[in-house]
């Protein structure tokens, strides 16, 4: 699991960021590729199952051009 704090341009809430826990670091890889060569990934990212929840989890999607910064914390 990878915990992301994503700072988003034009996000009008009290913090300016969202926190999400995803199953892997693919979002970070896609964001770095976007910064390097400008290719946008068009894919959903699997949200990690919370606690003892079983079954299918949800998905997360974001426009990479709207991201101002990302911080990650990986758990293994």
N, C-alpha and C positions, 0 to 999 in steps of 0.2 A: 504494500500500500504506500502511496505517496500523498502527503498532505500538501496542498497548494494554497497559497495566498496570492490571489490575482488582483492586481490593481488595474482598474479599467477606466479608460478615458470616458468622460461624460456619464459616469455612474452617479446619479444623484441620490445617494443615501447618506447617512451620517458618517460613514467611514471611507467610502471610495474604493473599497475592495470587497471581494467575496472569498470565502474559504470553502474548499471542496476537497474530498478525499477520493482519489482515483486508484484504480487497480495497478497502474504502472506509470512509467515516466514518458509515455508517448507524447503527451501534450507538450512537455518541455522540449523534446526532440523536434517536434513540428514547429514550435515557436522559434527555436534557434535556427532552423532551416529557413523560416520566414525572414528572420533578421539578416541572415547571410545572403540569400539569393532572391528573396521576395516571393517564394512559392507558398501559396496558402493551402493548407490541408483542409479537405472537406469531409470530415468524419466525426462520428460521435465517439466519445471516450467513456468507458465503463466506469460507473461510480462504484466504489468499494462497498460491500455489504456492511451495514452497521450492526455491531453487537452480535446477537445470536440469530439475526434474521437470515432465513434460508430462502432459496429460490432465486428468481431472476432479479437482478438489480437494475437501477435506472441508467440513463445515459446523460452525458453532459456535452454540450456543444457551445462553441464560442467563436466569434469572429476574431481572428488573430490580429487584425489591424487595429482593433479596439483595445488591445492590451498595452498598458504602459510599462508594467513590470511584473515579474513573477518571482516568488520565493518558494522553495520547496523544502520539505522535511521528509526523508525517506525512512520507513520502518522495515526492518527485515526480520 
